[in-house]
């Protein structure tokens, strides 16, 4: 009888939330607040996203909801953020 010391690796797909979809985005002086269609509000520090942090409030307000509600896009700033990324509590350094 032989055994392998190497475990078999399985391909695991990334988690894609199906109920956590963006409804709206608002900002205050320090935080970005993302309202989800299921009623949750996810608030994260704007400083996590340097392009949004440096942007004027007018630029921040020009966002698009993409991928059926699973992502945010600011065309003028070339910034993209996924809901999964926000729910994971990940800052800009973890992308």
C-alpha positions in Angstrom: 0.0 0.0 0.0 1.3 3.4 -0.9 0.2 6.8 0.2 1.0 10.2 -1.3 2.4 12.8 1.0 1.1 15.5 -1.4 -2.5 16.5 -0.9 -4.6 16.8 -4.0 -5.4 20.3 -5.0 -8.9 21.2 -5.9 -10.0 24.1 -8.1 -12.2 26.3 -6.0 -14.1 29.1 -7.6 -14.2 32.5 -5.9 -17.3 33.3 -4.0 -19.7 35.6 -5.9 -22.5 37.0 -3.9 -25.9 36.6 -5.5 -28.0 38.5 -2.9 -25.5 41.3 -2.1 -26.2 43.7 -5.0 -25.6 47.5 -5.0 -28.5 49.8 -4.8 -26.8 53.1 -4.1 -23.5 54.7 -3.0 -23.1 57.7 -0.7 -20.0 59.4 0.9 -19.3 61.4 4.0 -16.0 63.0 4.9 -14.3 59.7 5.8 -16.5 56.8 4.6 -18.1 55.3 1.5 -21.5 53.8 2.3 -22.7 51.2 -0.1 -26.4 50.3 0.2 -27.3 46.8 -0.9 -30.6 45.6 -2.2 -31.0 43.3 0.7 -31.0 46.3 3.1 -27.4 46.1 4.4 -25.2 49.1 4.3 -21.5 48.5 4.0 -19.3 51.4 5.1 -15.6 51.5 4.4 -12.9 54.2 4.8 -12.5 56.2 1.6 -8.7 56.2 2.2 -8.7 52.5 1.2 -9.3 53.7 -2.3 -6.8 56.5 -3.1 -8.5 57.5 -6.4 -11.8 58.0 -4.6 -10.1 59.7 -1.7 -8.4 62.2 -3.9 -11.5 62.8 -6.1 -13.9 65.7 -5.7 -17.4 64.9 -4.4 -18.8 65.6 -7.9 -16.5 63.0 -9.4 -17.5 60.5 -6.7 -21.2 60.9 -7.5 -20.6 59.8 -11.1 -20.6 56.1 -10.5 -22.1 53.2 -12.5 -23.5 50.0 -11.0 -22.3 47.1 -13.2 -22.3 43.3 -13.5 -26.0 43.1 -12.4 -25.2 45.0 -9.2 -22.1 43.2 -8.2 -19.6 46.0 -8.9 -19.1 49.7 -9.0 -17.3 51.7 -11.6 -16.2 55.3 -11.8 -15.3 55.9 -15.5 -13.8 59.3 -15.0 -11.5 58.0 -12.3 -10.9 54.5 -13.8 -11.8 52.9 -10.5 -13.6 49.6 -10.1 -14.7 48.0 -6.9 -16.6 44.7 -6.4 -19.2 44.0 -3.8 -17.4 40.8 -2.8 -14.2 42.9 -2.2 -16.1 45.3 0.1 -17.8 42.4 2.0 -14.4 40.8 2.5 -13.2 44.0 4.2 -10.4 44.3 1.7 -8.6 47.6 1.1 -6.9 48.7 -2.1 -3.7 47.0 -1.3 -5.3 43.5 -1.4 -6.4 43.7 -5.1 
